[in-house]
Amino acid sequence: MPTYRTTAVDAVHNDEELRLNLDLLEGRRERAAIREAKAKLQMTKYYNARVRGVTFSPGDFVYRSNDASHDVAGGKLGPKWEGPYEVTEALGDGAYRLRSMDGTILPRT
């Protein structure tokens, strides 16, 4: 049983409308990409306004996350941090060479 929608469609006019929609689709994609970039920029500004950069210099004492070495396997209630360690050298990009309190240099993990 044909419906009004299927009987009233004009194939030539419908093809023209589909081509027009395809032509306009690229513009919509560009606008969506611009909106996405703008939203990412706003999130970056929001994050950077609130984040606190921390740098250490040689001689500072720091704690290291237990996740890095898995030295103590205490499970859920185990210690989250280990240390204190002394920073002996700043390698750059937030990487540091650490020395334990007994004087041994910690290996890279």
C-alpha positions as CSV (number, residue, x, y, z in Angstrom):
1,M,0.0,0.0,0.0
2,P,1.7,3.2,-1.2
3,T,1.7,6.2,1.1
4,Y,1.3,9.8,0.2
5,R,5.0,10.4,0.9
6,T,6.2,7.7,-1.5
7,T,3.7,8.7,-4.3
8,A,4.3,12.5,-4.0
9,V,8.1,12.3,-4.3
10,D,9.6,13.9,-7.4
11,A,12.8,12.0,-8.3
12,V,14.5,14.9,-10.2
13,H,13.7,17.5,-7.5
14,N,14.7,15.0,-4.8
15,D,18.1,14.4,-6.4
16,E,18.7,18.2,-6.7
17,E,17.9,18.6,-3.0
18,L,20.2,15.8,-2.0
19,R,23.1,17.4,-4.0
20,L,22.4,20.7,-2.3
21,N,22.5,19.0,1.1
22,L,25.8,17.4,0.2
23,D,27.2,20.8,-0.9
24,L,26.1,22.4,2.4
25,L,27.4,19.5,4.4
26,E,31.1,20.6,4.1
27,G,30.2,24.0,5.5
28,R,28.5,22.4,8.4
29,R,31.5,20.3,9.1
30,E,33.8,23.3,9.0
31,R,31.6,25.2,11.5
32,A,31.5,22.1,13.7
33,A,35.3,21.9,13.6
34,I,35.6,25.6,14.5
35,R,33.2,25.1,17.4
36,E,35.2,22.1,18.6
37,A,38.5,24.0,18.4
38,K,36.9,26.9,20.4
39,A,35.6,24.6,23.1
40,K,39.0,22.9,23.4
41,L,40.7,26.3,23.7
42,Q,38.3,27.3,26.5
43,M,38.9,24.1,28.3
44,T,42.7,24.6,28.0
45,K,42.5,28.1,29.3
46,Y,40.3,26.9,32.2
47,Y,42.8,24.2,33.1
48,N,45.9,26.3,32.7
49,A,44.4,29.0,34.9
50,R,44.0,26.6,37.8
51,V,47.0,24.2,37.4
52,R,50.0,24.8,39.6
53,G,53.3,24.0,38.0
54,V,55.8,22.5,40.4
55,T,59.6,22.3,39.7
56,F,62.2,20.9,42.0
57,S,65.9,21.9,42.2
58,P,68.8,19.7,43.3
59,G,68.8,19.4,47.1
60,D,65.0,19.3,47.4
61,F,63.4,16.4,49.2
62,V,60.4,14.8,47.4
63,Y,58.2,11.7,47.7
64,R,57.7,9.4,44.8
65,S,54.5,7.6,43.8
66,N,54.4,4.0,44.8
67,D,52.8,3.3,41.4
68,A,56.1,4.1,39.7
69,S,58.1,1.3,41.4
70,H,55.6,-1.1,42.9
71,D,58.0,-1.4,45.8
72,V,55.4,-2.0,48.4
73,A,52.4,-4.1,47.4
74,G,49.9,-3.1,50.1
75,G,46.8,-3.4,48.0
76,K,44.0,-0.9,48.5
77,L,45.2,0.2,52.0
78,G,48.9,0.3,51.2
79,P,51.0,3.4,51.0
80,K,50.6,5.6,48.0
81,W,53.9,7.4,48.3
82,E,57.4,6.4,49.1
83,G,60.4,8.4,50.2
84,P,61.6,10.9,51.0
85,Y,64.2,11.1,48.2
86,E,66.7,13.9,47.4
87,V,66.7,15.4,44.0
88,T,70.2,15.2,42.6
89,E,69.7,16.4,39.1
90,A,66.9,18.0,37.1
91,L,66.7,16.2,33.7
92,G,64.0,18.4,32.2
93,D,60.3,18.0,31.3
94,G,59.5,17.1,34.9
95,A,62.1,14.2,35.1
96,Y,64.5,14.1,38.0
97,R,67.3,11.9,39.2
98,L,66.7,10.8,42.8
99,R,68.9,9.6,45.6
100,S,67.6,7.8,48.7
101,M,68.4,8.8,52.2
102,D,71.2,6.1,52.4
103,G,72.9,7.5,49.4
104,T,71.9,5.1,46.6
105,I,70.8,6.5,43.3
106,L,67.4,5.2,42.3
107,P,67.3,3.4,39.0
108,R,64.9,4.5,36.3
109,T,61.6,2.7,36.4
